[in-house]
Amino acid sequence: MSVGTKALKHAVKMVLASPVGWRTVGSMLRQPGVIVLTYHRVVGDEPSLPGVSVANFNEQMRWLRANCDPIGPDDLMARARAPRSGRPAVLVTFDDGYRSYHDLAYPALKQHGIPALVFLVTGLVDEPGMLWTDRVQWAALTTPLTSVSLPWLEGGTPFELADRHARKALSGAARAFLKTIPDALRVERVEDLVGTLGGSPPRERQMVTWDEVRRTMDLTTFGGHTHTHCILSRVDRAGATREIGICRDRIAAETGKTPTYFAYPNGASADFTPETREVLQAHGFEIAFSTNQGIAGADSDWMAVKRVPGINDDVPSFVWQAAGLASGS
């Protein structure tokens, strides 16, 4: 992209992010329905795995409060069917249940009066630990090794780990592969990889505690995200029933509210099945969220609701993303 094209695109983003531009141009460009934003980790000044900076998140929430209508999940279906508006409804969601939700995101949401829906991996709320995808990423980024070969990954071709870019490539390749295999084998392969790479995990607890969950319930609805963050299409019906049932029961026991919202781990179309949907509905889940990109409209599949990924960027770029215009940018 040329310098001139970049400058023009930035100017368009600035116009779209302005109150008048959002109500006029934005209203014409956006699809009708609810913008469901997806976040994972919010990060502060300390070194961490990637996430949205607390400064950017705060500015994004400030902009949402001024220019949109933040809603809770109980209003999602009705607002998805409502006519197009200059102040579209927005539902803020967080996957996984990182402790940074309590420490960094919730204070910003509280300041701006914005409700949120947070999906918990209950096994990691019960027992301190890292999400398996984070364990793989952390091990790849912090390993003392300069080269590694894994017989189950890319035919055992060595990965040279000369710099952070190469380490991220190893992490990405490993996580992508591990999401495609049966869950029991995935557990073995994760332990194999982490053991091979070595390195020390972060000392701090990564996920919320149940006390932290309860402290945020004035603005937060909690939904399910399985008990161990398995990919549900990679387990059998008994496994899915166990993962979904334990997750539901632990949230109900600790919060006093039985969850009716769920987000699929990883969340692409290949990560859940018709059988997964049946198990969810049998456990009382009424709406499930994917990571497939789009707006939640009147014709939404309520067991595979589309969302828009949050980004770690300035407000104009965030608005461009929220409007569904970031594809190919």
C-alpha positions, 0 to 999 in steps of 0.5 A: 500500500502506497503512502498516499493510499495509507494517508487516504485510508487514515483520513477515512477512518478519522471521519468514520470515528467522528460522531457525525461520521459514525451517525451518517456515513457509518450508518450507511456502511454498517450492517444492521444488527448488534456489533458483538466485540470479542476480547481476550486479554487486556495488558498493562505495563508489565511484560505479558503475552499479547493483548489489548493495552489498557490505554487503548481499551479505555479509549475504545470504551470511552468512544463506545459509550459516546457513540453507541448503545452498549447492551447486556446479553439479555437484550441481544436478540431483541436489538438484533432485530431492531431497525438500523440506528445511528447509535448501534447496539454493541455487546462487549464479550471476553473469552477465557476469563483472564485475571486482567478482566478483573484488574484492568478491563472491569475498572474501565467498563465500570467507569463508562457504565458498560456491561460485559459478557465473560466466558469462563474456562472453569477448570482454570478458575478452580485451579491456578494454571495457564490456558493450554494455548498460552502454555504453548505460546509462552514456552516457545517465546521463553525457551532457551533452545535455539533450535527444536524438532518435533516429530509430530509437527511439519514432519519433524523439520527443525525450527530455528529459533533465532529471534522472536519472529521465529518463536512466534512462528513455532508457537503459531504452527504448533497451536494450529496443529494441536487444535486439529487432533483428538483432545486426548492426543492434544494433551499428550502433545502439549506436555511433550512440547512444553517439556521439550522447550523448557523455560519457566511459566509466569509466577502470577496467576493468569485467570480470575478467581471465583472471588474476583468473578463475584466482585464484578457481577454488577456489570458482568454476565458470566457464560461457559467456555468449557472446563478445560478449553478443549476443542469441542469437535475433537471430543466425543459426545460423552466428553462434550457432555462432561466439559459443558456440564461441569462448566455450567455447574461450577458457574452456577455453584459459584455465582448463584446464576445458571449460565445460558450463554456459551462461547466455543473454544477457538470458535471457528466453524470446524470447532463445533458440530451439530452434536455440540449444539445439542449438548449445549441446548440439553444443558440449558444454553440458549445462545452460543458464540463463534469467532466467525466474523460478522454482525449479529442480525435478525437472521443470526444462527443463535447457536453460532453468533458471529462476532467482531474481534477487538484490536490493539489499536487507536480509536479510528482503527478500532471503529473501522474494525467494529464497522466490519470494514477491516477485511483486507485492510 
